[in-house]
Amino acid sequence: MPPNLARPNWPWNEQSPENLVRDVLRKAGLDSSECWSPSARVVVFPITQTVWPPEADRCTWMTWWPAAEYACTPGTGAVPEGAERHWSKHLGRLRQVLSDAGLVVRAPERAWSPVDESAQFLVYRVANSS
């Protein structure tokens, strides 16, 4: 059971999981509420504590979208030239920033790719880490 499952609110001195991740992204110049570089967009969402990994003391759901020019074409599924590089560069940077901040990024076993609309992750802090 997640450590904060019984607490519906966060005490004043603790950050919500979403704000924890947003602050990390903001400090790295990857603001979660706006497009960054105009090449991609990332948004952090709350997620119910009942699906948090057992080792997490903060967990949130993060979705990343590529820049429009690198998005898969609706209907045909065509992948634009340079999309693989775009996805690799931006998702790699995103993972590195979160990892450097001591957060764990969990994704499905099948890697996200340009044929997908977006990439989605659980991002969490392990209990007893800072």
Sequence and secondary structure as in RCSB ss.txt:
>XXXX:A:sequence
MPPNLARPNWPWNEQSPENLVRDVLRKAGLDSSECWSPSARVVVFPITQTVWPPEADRCTWMTWWPAAEYACTPG
TGAVPEGAERHWSKHLGRLRQVLSDAGLVVRAPERAWSPVDESAQFLVYRVANSS
>XXXX:A:secstr
  TTTT SS  TTS  HHHHHHHHHHHTT  TTSEETTTEEEEEE   GGGS TTEEEEEEEEEEE GGGS  TT
T    TTHHHHHHHHHHHHHHHHHHTT EEE  SS   TTSS EEEEEEEETT  
